[in-house]
């Protein structure tokens, strides 16, 4: 398997990305390799002295970088030789099995839609984050910022996408779907959640448990928690802030350590024709390593094909 990495993406690139790639390649099976996409001179300068596993690293030189503050659509359309654009093009052309970046997430999303494209039937691709549970398990919440304004049918499809991921990558049989709301009762919420509840409770495509309140986020009441991207992004950043507060005050334990985004590496874009992973902009080498391993796991699970099959069954 060939996993592409945007070496130029992230606040600490290229040192953190290359260090993370070296950590990942030593953890992956011998038949797997990593394609480092970015400025060749910068890559080679950081590889100096690292002789182990070099035969499993490939360099693809690019001359441009899409920076964090750039407008995604303009950057993708104008920077044809950027590390993100080239990596996504290679994925589209089947030169890579997966592509990961901790760079401009908007550019990654737009570029993915323009290159590999959305799976037919997907209304809006989504992103998610892992949420540790008190019982030792893990849930996911989606969307976390990709889609800030949605309708009930989009939330329904988020539930379906999340259910497919939980079953095929997390190995959860019959994942429980929860709708994030301000109360557990059927009639709670705004117009969006009320409408979504009505269509989700009749679903035969997934196991809907009902509404879930944010105070129960870590209590294993659902394996997949669904919300709009506006709400999800606020919740995600609050969790990150809470983790930093605990860390700063030396109040960590085994559960709170699991709130660290580095443990999960990144988030796949669910609903596109390929494996694309978005990492956090402040990703460390450990986070980069875990992002690459996540890309391997999702590609191995053949997730996009399973989404296609599920949507075909749903539409018929």
Steps between C-alpha positions, in 0.01 A plus 500: 500500500618853416397776739561858390593768754492876446839579649441876480170498691473604865640763733814296572566374148720366357692385811196354680353341186824328403567384857145366514546322167815330630315390813209370292705309244673306778158407644338399169541159335805460275291500182365851572678816387455874552516755220632834625343778293669840526821693449769241430792699639318560829406132521853376433651741751274360773573141401876545542626246748181291491604192306245251633200427276610749232427237235132528600487877455438665163535872428276689259626855454257794495585866465200662672335500842140585590527694825251482785348843442440464126152478351447132413336532158742764373801309632397168345420658163819709480768287669514196275838390634422527869554199726125472566399525133765253383423252778127502423573467128714194570217353708254558217737331253537195729868575563417512871268292716449788746606860550538689828573861592509723806488803273214725384192286573277712277736447208507127573121484496459710186785318330351163588166599348670623181739206464372171642143631523207413723344156496176509296211558737702682766340838567786641709827328594566519874786492749500370855701463818541215746354540847628275782241334723519441875460124449819487291327508161504767232221682318509744210323831449421649159500749343774709665514804274481397136128582473384784724152531347310180430149357468342191651581277202871589534501407871331173405779427255764595758348230721526250216863594420595485866332163542693356204829630641431371852411156370784458250792686659417498871353145479183589689212269416174694449632843609262711709416839349425799723380846393666779700225708657406710802288224648431130464124538443365450148372855457813681617722728295479754222330451166803320359536239775124450528479430127808277504362302794181424309678359195768319699264319736336325203833389352572144398849599384648533848420449867369831636510533880345846515614836632815536708597798716853641504539414870475133398765530230745271684247254650486250212138575416576497127778382271432770239383847606352716224481881483549788258856618439450829683403325823757226452788741450414696815480175696830373358689817593349499848628144551846607381498800736387281790784258434757783498365636831530159665848451356615842617382426854652149510157344550539229237400136536459215252157620383590865457814403308267352239361847428832583331442535125850357438372154589270495198714687248227641283161456341405347167269682264201269491311479171771545236649257248822435685680508832582859597602584857501847656739562787504776759701808398709477818575132449816369664707214362294256711176634352644473148599139566150415621345684205697281259404182687135610493529547123630144474212360709231682303644405164528137613135506607407614146271755662403699190380185324290401802346848502413458131333166569302636793379804306399279206296284734350811663400658166343178379 
